Amino acid sequence: MNSDAVKVGIDRAPHRSLFKALGLTDREIRKPLIGIVNSFNEFVPGHMHLRQIAEAVKTGVRENGGTPLEFSTIGVCDGIAMGHVGMHFSLASRELITDSIEIMARAHAVDALVFIPSCDKIVPGMLMAAMRLNLPSIVVSGGPMLPGRHEGKNVDFITVYEGVGKVYSGQESQEWLQGLEQNACPTCGSCAGMFTANSMNCLTEVIGMALPGNGTIPAVYSERIRLAKETGYQVMNLLRDNIRPRDIVTSTSIRNGVAADMALGCSTNTILHLPAIAFEGEIEFDLAEINAISDRTPQICKLSPAVNGHYLVEVNEAGGISAVLKSLLDAGLIDGSGMTVSGSTMAERLSSAVVKNPSVIRPLTDPYSAKGGLCVLFGNLAPEGAVIKVGALANRDIVFGGAAKVYDGEDLAAEAIRSGVIKEGDVVIIRYEGPKGGPGMREMLGPTATLAGMGLDSSVALLTDGRFSGGSRGLSIGHISPEAALGGEIAFVENGDMVRIDLEKRTIDWLLPESEKAERRNSFDPKKGLEKVYKVAGRTGYLGRYVQFAQSANKGAAFRTVKEE
């Protein structure tokens, strides 16, 4: 056992004495030591109940012959961090989560790991740690929140953000907004729609690292506790059979993840996290391949934040992610040969899956769209790619052209939107918000939700080298690469320049004579925008180190390795 390094032999008597100080018996010490990685905290609704999940996991581990030992990681609530300095730390926390797990697991020589995430960056951070450590591992999330009800309609966290836009535009009162905020988030769990957290929890199931139900069983259901017990039990089987994350997460399972992403219409942030997970497992990830998968994968689920979208609880009742995958498998759109943490192949695991409600999980013969819910745009404004959630648009074949209104940072753009400066037909460009220039690539739910609340989400284009919340919708195009801080083309656009977006051709272009573009490039000051980075990052803080190592969005903003320096 890996843990023999800290418990076997005469030389390890001091180590055993410390285990006994924890209250462990000799019998418990002799068993495999299973690290239970719990991201519980009292800030995040998706994590407030994870103590109960962890206790259930431990029960399963003990039942199957292991000794569970729990440790914690940090977890940022993107909703609470949104719109102020806190959002600089959200994406950046992902790498810190990965590193902290590596430190704990290697310092204490655990034999296997159970990961308990729930929300946005914690899920990919834990999956990245699993790939890096390559110890037998399994994931069980805290599960999705139930939607709220207000004025006879389903509502959620994003509804409140869009409600702010309705108040600013004079459509609703502050009293109405207060009533909405009282009802929007009624339970624990990750926010109810197909936002980033639920997207990643569903894809964890797809790539084979979690048991069926991980992505969709609501947080408040007792079924979630039973799933946690089964997860703890199953990690012991993985240990005995020596099944490890890199046996499960391969280029094939990553492609399956992208296909399911398209069928479900997941968050654009998945196109940051899947490459970063692949990077940790030394798996090649080609951003251009996403469009090829999207072209052949129909979108068969329409989930909030799409207009009139369903919620995760409805997907669960309709058969869950297994039912979605069975539809894709039967059509040859995913590969079922890969291993899963169930100890069986994906095809074997899906053998009994059925769609129980075709109005929630549509048949492939009657999809919401013949193509997937996300696509990557390329062009002279984004030569290394940009991402849009087309599945949340009413019209997926928009050709949009307009004059640019350029803002060096989210705060200036948000104020322009709230004050009515942004009009129908504008192309709003928010730059210096990438991994380095942000720093930390802030989510921009405030601007997108305010535009949606004002009814401008389909008539104003919002372009950024930063990123959007999984709750964003409309003509919101993020991850423009290279970012402005690296001298990408987005750094040279000026107010009044014309920009053209063609979603059918998947292009995004800056319409300016090449001679003028060259003149602007030659006069570019590479230090522009760094004042904000220095101000936010400080001299000794974590963000200062993050800026040095984070790669571009097209590479998942993953850290460069020492070898690549």
N, C-alpha and C positions, 0 to 999 in steps of 0.2 A: 504493500500500500504506500501511496505517496506520504501518508502521515507517519509511516515508520520512522521518518527522519526526525520526528519530534517525540517519539514515544517508545522506541524499541532499544533494548540494550542497557548495560550498566551506566554508560555515559549519559543516558537520557533520564536517569533518576531525578535530577533537578527539574527537568521539564515535566515529568509525571507529577511531581509534587505540586507544581502550579496548576495542572489540570485538576488535581484533587482539591486544591483550594477553591476551585469553581464548584465543588460538590460532586464531581464525576467519580464513579466507582471504577475499580480495575476492569470490570466487565465492559463498562461504557468506553473506557479508554482503548480497549482492545478492538472495538468495532471501528468501521470506517468513520472518519470525521467529515461530516457534511456541512459545508458552509451555507447558511441561509442568509441571503443578501436582501435585507429588508429596507426599503426606502421610505418607511413610515416617517411622517412628521405632521405637525399640527397646523401647518400653513396651507396645505394642499388638499382640497376636497377629495381628489382622487386617491389620496394616501392616508386619509384620517382613519380608515378602518383596517389598515394593513397589519396591525398587531394580531387581529383575529385571523387573517389569512395566514400569517406566519405560524401561529399556533397550530392551525390545521395542517400546514405543511410538515411541521415537526412531528405531529401525530403519525402521519404517513411514513416519514423516515424511520421512526422508532418501530413501527409495525413491521417494517421490512428489513430490520437488522442494522440500522445505522444510528449514529449519535449526532444529532443536529446541534450546531453552534451558530448562533445568530450574530450578524454584525450589520451595520447600517451604511447607507450612502446618503449624500445630499439629494435634494429634489426641489427644483424651482417650479412654482406655479406660473405658467406663462400668462394667464389671465391677470393675476395680481402684479406681475412684473411689467405688464404692458403699459406703454405710453410714458415711461419715465426712465431714469438711469438703470433701473433693474433689468430692463430688456437686453442691455448689453451683455448680461451674464447668462442668458438662457441657453443659447446654442453653445457658448463657451463651457457651460457646466457639463456638457456631454463628455468631453475629454477628461475632465476632472473625475467624473464618476467612473469612467473606465480605469483610469490610473489608480484610484483609491481601492477599487476591487482587486486589481492586480497586486497591490501592496499587501492587502489583508490576506489574500489567498496564498501568495507565495511566502509571506513571512510566517504563516502558521501551518503551511504544508497540508492544506485540506485535500481530501480525496475526490470530492465532487461538489457541485454547486447547484443550489436552487435560487433563481432570481425572482424577486417580487417587485416589479415596477408597477406603474400605472400610467403616468403622464408623459408629456411630450419627449423630453430629451433623456429621461431615465430609461425608457425602453431601448432605444438604440445604444445608449451608453453601456447598458448591461449586455446587450448582444455583442457589442464590440469587445467587451471584456471576455465573454465566452469564447469568441474566436481567437483572441490573443492568448489566453491561458490554455485553451483546448483540453480542459478537464471535462469529464462527463458532466453535462449541464442540462438544465431544463428551466423553462420560464412559466410562471403563472402570474397574471396581472390581477389588479384589483377589480377590473370590470367596469363597464360603462355606467354612467349616471342615467337615471330615468328622466325623460323630458318633463318639463313643468307644464302647467295649464294656466292660461290667462285669457279671459274674455272668450272662453270656449274653444281656444286654439292651443295646439302644442307649441311650446316655446323652449328656448334654451339660452345659454350664456351669450351666444352670438346675437340672438334676438334683442338682447339688452343693448349691445353695442349699436345695432342698427336703429334701435329706439332712440339713442342719443342723436343720430342724424335726423330723425323725425322731429325731435324737439327743436334742434337748430334751424330746421327748415320751416318751422311753424305749423307742422301737421298735427303735432300732439303737445300736450302740456307736461310740465314737470310732475304734476300729480299722477298723471297716467304712467309716466316712466317709473315713479316710485312703486306703483302697484305691480308693474312688470318685474322690477328687480326683486320684489318679495317672492315671486312665484317661479322664476326662471330656472333655478337650480335647486330642486327639491330634495335631493338625496346625496349621499356620498358617491364617489365614482368619477371616472374621467368624463368630461363634458359630452353630452348625450349624442351629438351628431358624428358624422364621419370627418372629425377634425384630426389633428396630427396624432394625438394619443391613441384614439381608437383605430386610426389607420395603421399605426405601427403594431398595436396589439393583434389586429387581424392578420397582418403580414407575418408576424411572429409564428402564428399558427400555420400560415401558408408555406413558409420556408422550412417547416418541420420541427421548430424548436419549442413548441408548446402543444399540449393536448387539445383535442377538439373542444370548442366552447370558449377557449381563452379570450377570443376577441369580442364575443357577443353576449355571454351570460351576464345579466345586470349585476352590479356590485351588491345590491341589497337582497339578491336571491340566495336562499340556502344552498342552491345548486353550486354557487360559487365556492362555498366552503367545502363541499364534497369534492369539487374539482381540485382544490388546494390539497386535500388529503391524498387524492390519487396522484397528484404531481409529486408529493413527497415520497410516496410509495414507489413511483416509477423511476425516480432518480437512482434508487438502489439497483434496479434492474439494469439501467444504463451502465452503472459502475461495474456490475458483474459481467456484463456482455462487452465491456470496453468500447461502448459506442460514444464517440466524442463529437463536439460541434462541427469540426471540419469533415467528419464523415457525413454530416447531415446538410450543412450549408455549403453548397457547391455552386458552380456557375449555372447548373441546371435549376437548382432550387431558387436561386436569385432571379432567373428568368421567369420561373413560376410566380414569384412574388410580384414581378412587374406586370405579368398578365392579370393576376388577381387585382392588382392596383387599378388596372384599366377597367376591368369589369365592375369594380366597386365605385370608381370615381373618388379615389382617396386624396389626401392632402398633397399639395406640391412638395411639402417637406420630406415626403418619402424619397424624393429624388435627391435629397441631401444625405439621408440616412442609409439607404441601401448601398450607395457607393462607399460610404465610410465603413460599413460592416464588411463589405467585400474587401476593402483595403486591408483591414485587420487580418483577414483570412488569406491574403495574397491571391485574391481572385480578380481577374481582369473585369472591368466594368466599362462598357462603351456607351456613353450617353446617347449617341446616334441610334443605337439599337432599340431605344425606347420607342421611337416612332414606328419602327418596323413591327414591334409587338403590338402597339396601339392600332396599327392599320388592320391587323387580323383578329383583334379581340373586341367584340362588342361590349358596350356598357349595358349591363343587365340589372344593375341596382342604381337607384337615384336616392341619395341620402342627404339630409341636412348637412351643409348649408345650401344645397340646391333648392330652388323655389319649390315648395310643396314636397320636399324630400322626406323620406322615411327616416326612422331612428334605429339605432342598434338593437333595441329591444324587439322591434318588428322583424329585423333580420334573424334574430335568435329564434323567434317563434316560427319563422318561415323555413327553418332548417339550418340556420347558421352558415358559417364560412364553408363548412363541409359541403353543404348543398350547392353553394356557388362553385366550389372547386369540382364537384361531380359533373356539373353541367359543362365546365371547361374541359375536363378530362374526357368525357364522352365525345366531345367534338374535336379532340386532338389538339387543344389549345394549350395544355400544360403536359408535362412529362410526369407520369406517375411512378417512375422506377426508383426514385430516390428514397433513402431511409428517413424515418422520422423518429422523434423521441418516444413514440408509441411502441417502438421496437419492430415496426412493420413498415413496408413501403407506403408511399402516399396512396397508390392505387388500392392496396389492401385496406388501408384505413377508410377509404371512401366507398367501399363496396356496398354498404347499406345506406348511404346518404341519399336523401330525397328532398325535393323542393315541396314544401307544404303550403306555400302561398305564392302562386305565380304572379300576383299583383305586386309583390315586394321583390322577389327574385324572378325576373322575367325569363321566359324561354329564349334561347338564342335566336329563334325564328321571329321573335317580336321584341327586340331590344329597344332601349331608349335611344341608342345610337349604334350604327354599324361599326364605329370606331371607339377606342378607349377614352377614358375620362381625363387623361392628361396627355399633353404633347409638348415636344421640345421645339422651339423656334430657333432658326439660325439665320444669319444675315450680317451685313456690315456693321450693325449696331451690337450684335452679339455673336461674334465669330466662333466662340466656344460654347454657345448655347444659352437659352433662356427657357423658362418653364411657365406654362399656364394650365389652369384647371378648366379645360373646355367643357367638362361634364357638368359644371355649374352654370353654364351659359344657356340661354334660350335658343340662340342661333350660333351654331358651332362653325359656320363658314363665313364669318365676318371678314370684310376687307375694310380696314379703318385707316384713314389718313387725317392728320391734323397737325397744327402748329404746336411746338413744344413750349411748355412752361417748366422751367428748370429750377430745382431746389437742391441745394447742397445740404441734405439732411431731412429727416422725417418731420422734425418739429416745425420747420418753416412751411412745408407742404401742408401739414395738418391745419395750421392756422389759416392758410390760403383757402382751403376747402371750407372750413367753418365760417369764414368771413364772406363767402360768396364770390371770391375772385375766380374760382374754377367754374367754367361754363361748359355746356354741351359741345362736344367736338374737340375739346382740348386733349393734348397728350401730356400728361403730368409725368415729369421725370424726377425721381428722387435718387440721388447718387451719394457716394461716400457713405454707404450703408452696408458694404460687403463684409466678409470675414475680417479683413484688415482695416478697411476704412471706417467701419461702424463705430468702434470695433465690435465684433461679435454678431454681426448680421442680424440686427433687430427684426422681429416680426412687425408688420405694419397693419394690424387689424383696425386700429383707430381710423386711418384714412379710408381704407376700403369699406368699412362698415358705415362710416359717415356718408360716403358717396352712395352706398346702397340705400341708406335711410332717406337720402334726398332724392332718390329715384334716378341717380346719374350713373349707376354701376355699369350700364350697357352703352352709355353715350359718352363716357370719358374713359380714356385709356390711362392706366397707371403703370409706369415702367420703373424698375429699380434694380440696382445691383445687390440690394438686400433681399428680403424674403417676406412672405405673407403667412398669416395664420392659416391653419387648416380650415378655419371658419370663413375665410375670405371667398368672395365670389365676384363675378363681373370680369371686365377686361383688365385683370390684374396680372402682370407679367413680371416675374421675379427671377433671381439668380443670374442676371445678365453678366456674362463672363467674356473677357476679363473685367474685373471691377474697376471703378474709377481710380482707386488708390494705387492700382498697378498700371495705370496709364491706358486702360481700356477705352474703346471708342466713346463710351457713355460720358467720359470725362470732358469731351470736346464739344458736346452739343450745347447750343446757346438758345436763348429765348427766341421764338419765331421760326427756328429751323423746322422743316417738314419731316415728319416720320410716317412711315407706311407699314401697317401690319396686315398680313394676309394669313388668316388661320388655315385656309384650305391648302395653301402652298407651304405653310409653316415657315414663313419668312418674317423678319423684322429688320427694316432698313432705314437708314438715315439718308435723306435725299438732299445731298449737297455736292457741288462740284469737287472732284478729287483734289484739285489744286488748293481750294480753300481748306479742305480737311487737312492737307499736308501742312499748310501754314499754321493751322491751330496746333497740330501735333508738335511742330518745331518750337512753338512758343509755350508749350506746356511746362508748368512748374511741378516737378515730382513731389515737392513738399506741400503742395496744396492739399488741404484737408487734414494734414497731420496734427494741426493745432487741436482739433477736436479729439483725435486719438490720444494725444498726450494728456489732455485735460481729463478725459474719462478714465484712461488706464492708470495714470499716476506713475510715480517713479518705481514703486516696489510691489504693486498689486499684481494679481493673477492675470488681468487682461493684458498687461504689458508683455508677459511671457506668451500669452495666447497669440498676440499679434505677430510675434516672431515666427511661430511655427505653423499657423493655420494656412492651408492651401486654398485655392479658389473654390467657388461653389460648384463648378463642374467636376471637381474631385471630391465632393462631399464635405468640403472644409475640413477634411481630416488633417491631422498633423503630419508634416514631413518627417521622415526618419533621419537618423544621424547620417546614414549612408548616402542619402540624397542631398545633404548639405553641400 
